[in-house]
Amino acid sequence: MSGKKVDRLIKVSFEPEAVEKETSIGPTVLEVAQRAKVDIYSPCGGQGLCGRCLVHVDGDFERLAPPPPHLDRELGYVLACKSRPTGDVTVTVPPGSRTDAAQILEESREGLVELSPIVRKVYMELSEPTVSDNLCDLMRIARHLGLGLAELRAPLPVLRGISETLRNADWKVTGTASLGPKPHRLIRLEPGDTSGRQYGVALDIGTTTVVGKLISLQDGSNITSAARENAQIPFGEDVIARINHANENEDGLEQLMLAVRGTIDEIIQELVDESGVDRDDIIAASIAGNTVMEHLYLGVSPSTIRLEPYVSTFCRLAGLKPMEVDMPIFPQTNILVMPSRAGFVGGDITADVLACGMHKRDEIALMIDVGTNGEVVLGNKEWLMACSCSAGPAFEGGEVLHGMRASRGAIERVHFVDGSPEYQIIGDAKPVGICGSGLIDLAAEMFFNEIIDRGGNIIADTDPRVTLFDTLFEDAYGKGYILADEEESGTGEPVFIMESEIKNLIRTKAAMYAACSVLVNQAGITFDDLDRIYISGGFGRYLDSRKSRMLGLLPDVEEWKYEFIGNGSLEGARLALLSNVARSESHAIFENMTYIELSVSAAFMDEFTSAMFIPHTDLERFPSVQEALQSKEADPPGPRGKVD
Amino acid sequence: MSGKKVDRLIKVSFEPEAVEKETSIGPTVLEVAQRAKVDIYSPCGGQGLCGRCLVHVDGDFERLAPPPPHLDRELGYVLACKSRPTGDVTVTVPPGSRTDAAQILEESREGLVELSPIVRKVYMELSEPTVSDNLCDLMRIARHLGLGLAELRAPLPVLRGISETLRNADWKVTGTASLGPKPHRLIRLEPGDTSGRQYGVALDIGTTTVVGKLISLQDGSNITSAARENAQIPFGEDVIARINHANENEDGLEQLMLAVRGTIDEIIQELVDESGVDRDDIIAASIAGNTVMEHLYLGVSPSTIRLEPYVSTFCRLAGLKPMEVDMPIFPQTNILVMPSRAGFVGGDITADVLACGMHKRDEIALMIDVGTNGEVVLGNKEWLMACSCSAGPAFEGGEVLHGMRASRGAIERVHFVDGSPEYQIIGDAKPVGICGSGLIDLAAEMFFNEIIDRGGNIIADTDPRVTLFDTLFEDAYGKGYILADEEESGTGEPVFIMESEIKNLIRTKAAMYAACSVLVNQAGITFDDLDRIYISGGFGRYLDSRKSRMLGLLPDVEEWKYEFIGNGSLEGARLALLSNVARSESHAIFENMTYIELSVSAAFMDEFTSAMFIPHTDLERFPSVQEALQSKEADPPGPRGKVD
């Protein structure tokens, strides 16, 4: 009875693939694309919810739903999943609507990282404008990038060249664009395809050491790294000394600013030399440092950080350009500065948290950054608490006569065998001093071998079991213990430690431990409730967690709960450089982290006082130490002597 | 049986008012404030919906609802309407939570304008940081301004001075901040209260004339205005000539850029001289111009605008700084550039629409900007369509031998009394030429008095009724009509018009009328459906709508539907400078406006051809003209001659 139904076939062409697909009228653009195996990103599965499958359709089609409000009307963008071709159409799929725009970078600690660097290069083959598609040049680029048309800005010098570059290059160009936090900016337009040449540099500005890493922004791979001592060191070992230098000298701030910028210059020079990468192809940078380092790098006075209530001028900084800080990379790009939570909980700590991922898990973790200052963060994905204590330079070899940074000739490990010390030295060298990890080992071993008592007093001379008095001495400065004599030493002088230095070390470890205790108490939990303890900091890598617990520096929990994450600050800066998700997370960390000021905390003073013993006033808190001491009682150490 | 209930009274102190109010536990902070007559803005009526009643509460209180997600947690901001004091508290109300933050400025065409300039000064008395309120300096300012803590940026030079300025000024400072579109920026911090000194300049960059207006940002009042001829004129009368100059001369673009910047310099100099205002207190600027003018001002080549498909390099520009364009005002501030919809529908048209308010009404209106180019916009709050036609310089006196701009000595009005012309001259001067409005009057009167026919041909010499041949002549260049002879004229030469010039004028008016017709047809309506016709443009002010209809330039609708809005471009720029709402609207206008390209429109060519008669080929479209001609038939004009 009814006439024979004739399905009219229409042709859907996809650009830039130049793939054609015949279809009857009915399926959406997205459905046709899927059949034609043309890649369009549609994480919501074509429900019109996610707004990611934006395409430009030329020809007759009908909209199955009104366009999402954020799309500019009348300017040619539609959702592929809500548009049905009704005649022959050409569908242009911009790069932003590709699955590979969300390409998987690599496994980081926290699983997969989406590659979405803060600034990137995108090769574009743009359609030429016509009377029916007469967007201005800048919006044409915005559309191609999958952005809202009004969402792309270009600084004047770039704007001035766009029109000519596009036409001279026959509309095949590479844009360098910051597409992360708005406003999106087009900061360079080059003819042809230069997208293979795009790099970023992540920098950790430590008080002692500055480390840089050159990273490919094309695939996220590490190209090379470089490290330098912070050239500010001659002006002061720790942040307090640096602040004082900035305050007390007319050019002090300027000197410190130029010093660290010089260090960064050298690092970038080395990265460039090592890799052969052009500076102009380093199109992004990220920086993590403690609050004082970040202030000094920018030339902002850190003086208010030193005095109660320890506030900084800024915590968060956006839109920094390399030319403002003379960083020798592509000048129009953005430098990401990791946000700092407080005067003594800086961008390095935000980066640490980002790197260890404790902010994303249900389980509660503790993160300890052991450096010139000690910072501790406790929490999980629901909440974060942070505090800092002045660890002082003890852990980095300062304040100790023969202390030194972890460099060639430093004793980095000490282990007593049958009561006498064996040590491990950095580099193929004779010992010239003791670095932080060596110091902790030494003090722990001296305690375990009863050369010092729980208060850090050298007791060996009164103890009949220790007979080798040639390793002990007493002079006008007090008692001392010789670790390497004149002949072993690389300096011709013995390497020794004074009793007063051990007591200093105990003060430092007590502050660290007390900081951890206060946070844990404040959260109403115990150390045993912790799922994991992350140790960050360059120095953390060399820490012996068993000896650290013996000394009472680290909480006495199961060995397997400790995880050394290395330079978490650099790793966090790297993640933030590469990933939009990581950048959002770093802001969330910053916003969610409650800062606890210990300097006015009575609880901290109590904890600190209790921790001024080895390992602690309350031995019950260190059951593994207690056990080791007890088993030793049963099996006292034999006669000791240096082992070659 | 039950014990006597004792209501515990608590004390709520409001800062900075220093108002105290005793209350029992129960009411919210907002309710207590209302009783204490402390002003807190709460447009949603305390339902926790609008998020505007942010306050800082020191003391014991409970939250009745979780904080809105955009608020930074743990940092002390709460909604007054969802916080209930449970003990003595101090409530600090930041300026952003005041009703007067939404203070009413003035009645504009469109009712009330909220005073929220793109950049403004805010005097602040900040609370000093304490250990329990240890925000960094920048965030302390952000909080005081009622912003999200992470939402305020400061450029490095400002950041470097914040800490010292705050402390030296005892925390009483004036911030200059751009608080409109994000990112919010603090661009200056001065000690003490300088908020009485804040000004902005709105600029209309016309092809012929540049006008500037100095405005108080404290109360929105107009301080003074200044106008100058665009110094680009010697390089070409209209935009096409300017584009050609830029293209054909090596320094052409630079010359044009410097010329218009020079004109703006002079205008700002005059504004400053007239008002005594300090340049550094001009902290904001807005600019409206056609697309070519905006390109040239920025030094961006407009060359692509001249050729099909007439695209520009940019349509929208954000974040422009005075130093980038050498505008002599406070250098760190923002210049707002009105967005342009297409190569020939510029920021001036967006401003026109904003000024007349057609984008906010249900009724359909037509807006005609009559200038060197003619632009027409049709629509209402649901939709907008725009097109442009090359009116040519005819309306501004160009292309006519004795044509001139509307300046001293120009004949601006012509009226025939008993068949002979009376004219009105600008300034107390003898006539030296005819400006646009005079030309339209003259042509209309010549037609009505049958000196020219409907095709613009001078017919008087063949018409026995016109006998005064001394006003007509014919030479090698064709026929002409003398309006003022040697003796009347200010130049010693007669002021006359050639037949060819009248035909040129008809072409121009035909293009304008055809543009209006195409839009109206495209919308499926007629001119009679229009609620209102707005005429914008400096020249529009002097237009005689009756004579314009006689000529067939403007649609023949009721006189009362015409509204002359004067310089809509400048008014739109002024509104956008002052009001956040107006700025949002200007973006919405830009986004919603469909551009119709007439140069490729067959419908336009048809309409244009039909309109090449006076008033039109189809007299039915001009019933009032038809009626006037008929009533004249019944009462023919008498003998004519010049009336003194």
Interface residues (C-beta under 8 A of the other chain):
Chain A: D72 R73 E74 L75 P129 T130 V131 D133 N134 L135 C136 D137 L138 M139 R140 A150 R153 A154 L156 L159 R160 I162 S163 E164 R167 K182 P183 L298 G299 V300 S301 S303 T304 E308 P309 Y310 V311 S312 T313 F314 C315 R316 L317 A318 G319 L320 E324 V325 P339 A342 G343 H587 F590 E591 N592 T594 Y595 E597 S599 V600
Chain B: D72 R73 E74 P129 T130 V131 D133 N134 L135 C136 D137 L138 M139 R140 A150 R153 A154 L156 L159 R160 I162 S163 E164 R167 K182 P183 L298 G299 V300 S301 S303 T304 E308 P309 Y310 V311 S312 T313 F314 C315 R316 L317 A318 G319 L320 E324 V325 P339 A342 G343 H587 F590 E591 N592 M593 T594 Y595 E597 S599 V600
